Amino acid sequence: MKGTKNMFTIGNDELKKANPLGSFILCNMCGKRHIIEFGKEKMPDGTWKETKFLSFYKCGNKSYLAGINGKDIRRK
């Protein structure tokens, strides 16, 4: 269906039970390992600090959500 948006939901209980993320992730798309990257938060002094609030990885030219608060949120 054209114009359909994907939605993602995860409950606090699911997040609490999720495994911690490491430095790499085994990609669900291609089966290869990819480096986990982290979002950045702007600090009051104007500098940027890496945060584990949102974690992602890149496979080819696409980015995929991998974690929230350092936990692996991919459903297996």
N, C-alpha and C positions, 0 to 999 in steps of 0.2 A: 504494500500500500504506500503510495507516494506521500511524503511529508510526515510519516510516522516517526515519533520520537521514542527512544528507549528510556526506560525509567529504571532506577536502581534504588532499592531500599534495603536497609539492614537495621536490625533491632539492637538495642544496648546489650541484651543477653547474648546475641550472636557474636557481637564484637568482643565481649568479655571472654567468650570461649574460643575465639579465633587464635591461630598460631601466630607467634611473633614473626615479623619479616626479617630476612637476612639482608645481605648485600646484593644478592643475585636472586633471580626468579626463573623458574622453568616456565616458558611461555606456553599458554594454552592454544595459541594460534599456530606457531611454527615448530614447537617442541625444542627450541634452542634456549640457552641461558641468556638473560639480559640483565644489565646492571639496574638496580633500583635507584631512582632519582627522587628527590624530595622537593616539596614546595618551599618557598621562601617567605618570610614574614618581615615586614619593614619595621625596624626598631625606632623608638622615639628620636634617636640621634641621626636618623636618616640612613643608617647602614642596613644591610639585609642579612638575615640570619636564617640558616636552613632549619626547617621544622618537619617533624614526622607527622604532623596533622594530616597531610595528604601525601601519599607516595604513588609513584607511577613508573612505568617503564615504556620504552619505545621499541616497536617491532616494525621494521621498515620505515615508512613515513607516517605511521600512526602511533599515538600514545594511548596507553591503557591504564586505568586506575588499578592499583595493586593493594594499597593499604590505607587505613585510617588509624591515627594514633599509634603507628608502629605495628599494627596487626594486619595480617594477610586477610583481605576481605573477599578474595576470589572464592566462588562456590565450586566445589569439586564434585 
